[in-house]
Amino acid sequence: MYGSVQYFSNCLTESMMNRLVNEHAHSLNDCYKQLLADIHSLEEPQTLKATYVTNLQKSYQNIVSDVSKIEEAVHMEL
């Protein structure tokens, strides 16, 4: 469902995966900024937009945290 934490997590994950196979794909940060701009351009009540922004921020932080944990684990193995 649009606007949920899961929805935004899927979008951000898809962006990361595209970046792995296509060096010209948008970065995770670019994807985040685009989703944020999309939310602000919606013709929805401000309270709903605020909920979407909060969900996007949660998703972004979760993804960044997961990537950091993976990078740390890889460096520990080296």
GUVEX-964316 format. One record per residue: residue in three letters; y, x, z of N, C-alpha, C, O in turn. Coordinates in pm, 1 decimal. Layout:
N
ALA|Y|X|Z|Y|X|Z|Y|X|Z|Y|X|Z
...
//
This chain:
78
MET|-117.5|83.7|0.0|0.0|0.0|0.0|124.1|88.5|0.0|133.2|184.5|76.4
TYR|217.9|55.5|-85.1|339.8|135.6|-94.9|409.8|142.2|40.8|424.4|41.9|110.6
GLY|451.9|261.8|75.0|529.3|280.5|196.9|448.4|320.3|318.5|505.5|356.3|421.4
SER|317.1|314.5|308.8|234.2|351.1|424.2|220.5|503.0|432.3|244.4|573.7|334.4
VAL|182.1|551.8|548.7|158.7|694.5|566.5|50.5|740.0|469.2|63.4|846.3|408.4
GLN|-54.0|662.8|453.8|-163.4|697.6|363.1|-115.7|705.6|218.5|-155.3|796.0|144.9
TYR|-31.5|612.2|177.8|20.7|613.1|41.4|96.5|742.9|14.6|72.8|810.0|-85.8
PHE|187.7|777.5|105.1|266.8|898.4|86.0|180.2|1024.3|96.7|203.8|1121.9|25.5
SER|82.0|1022.4|183.7|-10.1|1136.3|194.4|-84.1|1157.1|62.8|-101.9|1270.4|18.2
ASN|-126.7|1049.0|1.7|-195.8|1058.1|-127.1|-103.7|1115.7|-235.3|-145.8|1199.7|-314.8
CYS|21.2|1070.4|-237.8|117.4|1120.6|-336.6|141.8|1269.8|-318.1|141.7|1345.5|-415.2
LEU|162.5|1312.2|-194.5|190.1|1452.5|-166.9|67.9|1540.1|-194.4|81.3|1651.0|-246.3
THR|-50.3|1491.0|-160.0|-173.4|1565.1|-187.4|-194.6|1578.7|-337.7|-233.1|1685.3|-385.8
GLU|-170.3|1473.1|-410.3|-182.9|1476.8|-555.6|-87.4|1580.7|-614.5|-123.7|1653.7|-706.8
SER|32.2|1586.9|-562.0|129.8|1685.0|-608.7|80.5|1827.2|-584.6|93.7|1913.6|-671.3
MET|24.0|1850.9|-467.2|-29.5|1984.1|-436.7|-144.0|2020.1|-529.7|-151.1|2133.0|-578.3
MET|-232.9|1926.5|-554.9|-347.5|1953.1|-640.6|-302.4|1979.4|-784.0|-356.8|2066.8|-851.6
ASN|-204.2|1904.7|-829.6|-150.3|1928.6|-963.6|-89.5|2068.0|-972.2|-100.6|2135.2|-1074.8
ARG|-26.4|2110.0|-866.1|36.6|2242.8|-863.7|-69.5|2353.2|-872.4|-42.7|2460.1|-927.4
LEU|-188.7|2328.6|-819.2|-296.3|2427.8|-825.2|-344.1|2453.2|-968.0|-383.1|2564.9|-1002.0
VAL|-340.9|2350.2|-1050.5|-392.3|2363.9|-1186.6|-282.3|2377.5|-1291.8|-310.4|2411.3|-1406.8
ASN|-159.2|2351.6|-1253.8|-48.6|2357.4|-1348.9|71.1|2421.9|-1281.0|137.0|2359.5|-1197.9
GLU|98.8|2545.5|-1316.0|205.2|2618.9|-1247.8|343.2|2558.4|-1270.4|437.4|2592.0|-1198.7
HIS|356.6|2470.4|-1368.1|485.3|2407.9|-1395.3|500.4|2272.1|-1326.1|600.8|2203.3|-1344.5
ALA|402.0|2234.7|-1248.0|408.1|2107.5|-1175.0|509.6|2119.3|-1062.0|548.0|2229.4|-1022.6
HIS|551.6|2006.9|-1011.5|650.2|2003.7|-904.0|590.6|2054.8|-773.5|472.0|2036.1|-746.8
SER|673.0|2118.6|-693.7|629.7|2167.5|-563.0|617.0|2050.9|-465.9|661.7|1939.7|-493.6
LEU|556.3|2078.1|-354.0|542.6|1976.5|-250.0|680.2|1929.1|-204.1|702.0|1809.4|-185.3
ASN|771.8|2022.2|-186.4|907.6|1987.6|-143.9|978.7|1902.3|-249.5|1050.0|1807.9|-215.5
ASP|959.2|1935.6|-377.6|1018.8|1856.0|-485.0|963.5|1713.5|-483.9|1037.6|1616.7|-501.5
CYS|834.0|1702.4|-463.1|771.0|1570.4|-457.1|827.7|1490.2|-339.8|857.9|1371.6|-353.6
TYR|841.8|1555.7|-224.5|898.7|1489.8|-107.1|1038.7|1438.0|-137.9|1070.9|1323.2|-107.3
LYS|1121.4|1522.2|-198.0|1259.5|1482.5|-230.4|1262.0|1366.2|-328.8|1345.8|1276.8|-316.8
GLN|1170.9|1366.3|-426.1|1166.2|1257.9|-523.1|1123.3|1126.9|-457.0|1180.9|1021.4|-483.7
LEU|1022.4|1134.4|-371.1|979.7|1013.5|-299.6|1092.2|960.2|-210.5|1111.6|839.0|-200.4
LEU|1165.1|1049.9|-146.8|1277.3|1010.1|-62.3|1385.2|941.2|-145.8|1439.4|838.3|-105.3
ALA|1415.8|997.7|-261.5|1514.5|936.5|-351.1|1466.1|799.4|-398.5|1544.7|705.1|-408.0
ASP|1337.2|789.0|-428.1|1280.1|660.3|-470.6|1296.5|554.8|-361.6|1330.6|439.9|-389.7
ILE|1272.1|594.4|-238.2|1285.7|500.4|-126.2|1429.6|452.0|-115.4|1454.9|332.5|-100.1
HIS|1523.0|544.9|-123.3|1664.8|508.3|-109.0|1714.2|420.6|-223.0|1811.5|346.9|-206.8
SER|1648.5|427.7|-337.3|1691.8|346.3|-451.1|1629.0|206.6|-451.6|1664.4|123.6|-535.3
LEU|1537.5|180.1|-360.3|1473.4|48.8|-353.5|1574.1|-59.0|-313.0|1668.3|-33.8|-237.8
GLU|1552.0|-176.9|-364.0|1632.5|-291.2|-323.3|1557.2|-367.1|-214.0|1510.5|-479.3|-233.5
GLU|1547.6|-302.4|-100.4|1478.1|-356.6|16.4|1573.2|-350.8|135.2|1671.9|-277.4|131.5
PRO|1544.9|-427.1|240.5|1628.2|-418.9|360.9|1627.5|-276.3|417.6|1528.3|-204.3|406.4
GLN|1738.4|-237.7|477.7|1753.2|-102.7|531.4|1645.9|-70.5|636.1|1601.1|43.8|645.0
THR|1605.0|-168.7|714.1|1502.2|-144.4|816.2|1368.6|-107.7|752.0|1295.9|-22.4|803.0
LEU|1336.8|-172.3|640.2|1212.7|-141.4|569.6|1220.4|-1.0|508.8|1123.8|74.9|515.3
LYS|1334.5|33.0|450.4|1352.8|167.1|395.2|1339.2|272.5|504.7|1280.6|378.4|482.4
ALA|1392.9|243.5|622.1|1383.0|337.6|734.6|1236.8|358.5|774.1|1196.6|470.2|806.7
THR|1158.6|252.7|771.2|1015.1|263.3|800.7|946.5|349.6|695.8|863.6|434.1|729.6
TYR|980.1|329.2|569.6|921.9|409.6|461.9|957.9|557.1|478.6|873.1|644.4|460.6
VAL|1083.1|584.5|512.9|1126.7|723.4|532.4|1049.7|786.4|647.8|1005.7|901.0|637.9
THR|1033.4|713.3|756.0|957.1|763.4|870.6|812.9|793.5|830.3|757.8|896.8|868.2
ASN|752.7|704.0|754.3|614.5|724.3|708.5|604.5|844.7|615.0|508.2|921.1|621.8
LEU|702.8|861.5|528.8|704.7|976.6|439.3|716.3|1106.1|519.0|646.7|1203.6|490.7
GLN|803.4|1106.7|617.6|820.6|1225.9|700.6|692.0|1259.8|776.3|655.0|1376.7|786.5
LYS|624.3|1158.3|829.0|496.5|1181.0|897.7|394.5|1240.6|802.1|324.3|1335.8|836.3
SER|386.9|1184.6|682.9|292.2|1233.6|583.0|321.7|1377.9|546.7|230.7|1460.5|539.6
TYR|448.0|1408.3|524.0|488.4|1543.5|486.8|453.2|1642.5|597.7|398.5|1749.4|570.9
GLN|484.3|1607.0|720.8|453.1|1695.7|833.4|302.5|1715.1|849.4|257.3|1825.7|879.1
ASN|225.2|1609.6|830.1|79.0|1620.6|839.0|24.6|1714.7|731.9|-61.4|1798.2|759.9
ILE|74.2|1701.0|610.3|27.6|1785.5|500.3|66.2|1930.9|526.5|-16.6|2020.7|511.3
VAL|190.0|1954.4|565.3|236.1|2091.1|592.8|154.5|2152.5|706.4|117.8|2269.8|700.3
SER|126.6|2074.9|808.0|46.1|2122.7|920.2|-95.6|2158.7|874.1|-148.8|2263.2|911.8
ASP|-155.6|2073.0|793.5|-289.9|2098.7|743.0|-293.4|2224.5|656.5|-385.0|2305.9|668.8
VAL|-195.2|2240.3|570.3|-189.4|2359.0|484.0|-172.4|2484.7|568.4|-234.6|2587.2|540.7
SER|-88.9|2477.3|670.5|-67.3|2592.7|758.9|-196.3|2632.1|830.1|-226.4|2750.6|843.7
LYS|-272.0|2533.1|875.3|-399.0|2560.8|942.2|-497.6|2626.8|846.8|-569.5|2718.8|885.7
ILE|-501.3|2581.2|723.8|-592.0|2638.9|625.5|-550.3|2782.3|594.0|-634.7|2871.6|587.5
GLU|-421.3|2804.3|574.7|-373.2|2939.8|546.4|-403.6|3033.7|662.3|-443.2|3148.4|641.4
GLU|-385.3|2985.3|783.1|-414.0|3066.9|901.2|-563.0|3101.7|907.8|-599.6|3215.2|938.2
ALA|-647.4|3004.2|879.5|-791.4|3027.8|882.4|-833.4|3130.1|776.5|-919.3|3214.7|801.4
VAL|-772.9|3121.5|660.1|-805.5|3214.8|553.1|-763.1|3356.1|590.3|-837.1|3451.4|566.1
HIS|-645.3|3370.2|648.5|-597.5|3501.4|689.3|-679.3|3560.4|803.8|-694.6|3682.2|813.0
MET|-730.9|3476.2|889.4|-814.2|3524.0|1000.5|-946.0|3578.9|946.7|-1000.4|3674.5|1002.1
GLU|-997.6|3519.5|839.7|-1124.3|3563.6|781.6|-1109.9|3694.9|706.8|-1207.1|3769.0|691.5
LEU|-988.2|3724.4|659.8|-966.1|3848.2|584.9|-959.8|3959.6|683.8|-941.8|4075.2|645.4
//
